[in-house]
Amino acid sequence: MAFLRESNVREKQEQLVIKKLRMMEASNLGKTIGFSSPLDISKLPLTGYEFYTPFYKNPKEGDFMYPLSEYVKTHTSGTMGKPKVYMAPQKGFKENLKRAALSLFFICTHDGERSRLDIGDTIYANLPGGSFIASFMGDSFRKNQSSILKLVPENSNQMSFEEKVDYFIHNHQKVDVAYMTVTSFLDDIVPRVEDQIHLKGFITQDTSAGPMKEEIKKASGNYPKTLYASTESMLSGLPSLQYPGGFFMDWRVIYPEFIEEDDALSTDTVKTEDYPEIVPMMDVKAGKRYQLIATPLFNDITRYVMPDIFECIAIGDDILGTDIPIFKYYTRSDRLMVLHNFTRISEEEMISLMKNAGLPMVDFTARKELDGAREYMHVYLELNQAMSYEEAFEKLNAALLEFDKDWRDLTDFMNFTPLKLTLLPKGTFHKFLNTKEGMARIARIGMREERFNLLMGQSSTG
């Protein structure tokens, strides 16, 4: 864990990213990006998915930083738009996990005084199988860390989401660390387990980890630990201990740069040399929001415009003894609920609103819908306790009015209540998650049309 207390993070970052650029310099992809001597990442353009597409669709030897035989084709889960294909290096998985994964488990089992991780501990992960990157990373972890930690379920690639949930329920006493969504844990698992669940660590990428931290601690014995990982960046963000729901970027596996939220770029960017001021990781300011520009050190993606907006919530973590900035996931750059250009509400803010309103929520998704000339936020909500529609509507609208001045201004200025609510039958989100491929996540704002239709189909089945 010494990297957390490194005094020359900037210098170390520069050395590592130059090492990566040297590996790419002679590749066809590197030449197309426009590498030149002396290598300097600040001189390179920003890139987007479509820049890499020709290389991914028709890969040839010499295109990438590693031999072509090292690569596997992976897919995104298609949460936004259509699923995308990526070429990901198996050696990259190994190098990434060798650094970030073991640190992740040391941190997530930390009780505030020391890590409780032991050799032979069992890690449960509800990961997607098939050609999704989590499947390949899971396989790589099993091959390279099997003598240290045990990853279960052993045959997860052949199991459905429901079967993985059942596996945890039947084997929870043997599990030391668990990784899954908050919804799966609190609403699919906890009500079905008769005895107390004792975990050394609970890991999630779910944005509800912060608002639901007390419920998770009561159910698991520990506050949740939030990581950041993606198809593009691999495992690159490790949990904060001082700030549940927060994470920091592991500079050993990624060279992160940032653009202030107001200047955020479109994810449709292909390749551009005309971009706003770039903020180095160690120069971000607490309380400000930024779009991530990702250069993972163990795959070919370079200065990639990510759709993710982070909020810097602190500079450093006193428990971990680090000065590295702490972030929380705020939203996707295109995932804010914006009505009539008045109000801008993020997913985590919606989760907090539900909690503050006293709504016993399983989960929800919210969509902007047009009724005549008026824009509404239509919330599709599943409750885990009985409550009338009228009471739920009044509680939610009152919480919105109290929390968001822009919501009050919109209501007063346009003289209407810009909220619609549909209560979904019990079990809707459980059935929806059981049908999904890829990482079991719920887009709580702006769910894609076909996925929304699938969700509503589950609400109408018995």
Secondary structure, DSSP 8 states (H G I E B T S, - for coil): -GGGG-S-HHHHHHHHHHHHHHHHTTSHHHHHHT--SS--GGGS-EE-HHHHHHHHHS--TTSSSS-GGGEEEEE---SSSS--EEEEEHHHHHHHHHHHHHHHHHHHTB-SSSB---TT-EEEE----TTBHHHHHHHHHHHHHTTT-EEESTTGGG--HHHHHHHHHHHGGG-SEEE--HHIIIIIIGGG--S----SEEEE--GGGTTTHHHHHHHHSS-EEE-EEETTTEEEEEE-SSSTT-EEE-TTTEEEEEEEGGG---TT--EES-----EEGGG--TT-EEEEEEEETTSS--SEEEEEEEEEEEEEETTTTEEEEEEEEEEETT--EEETTTEEE-HHHHHHHHHHTT--EEEEEEEEEEETTEEEEEEEEEESS---HHHHHHHHHHHHHHH-HHHHHHHHHHTS--EEEEEE-TTHHHHHHHH--SS-----BS--HHHHHHHHHHHT--
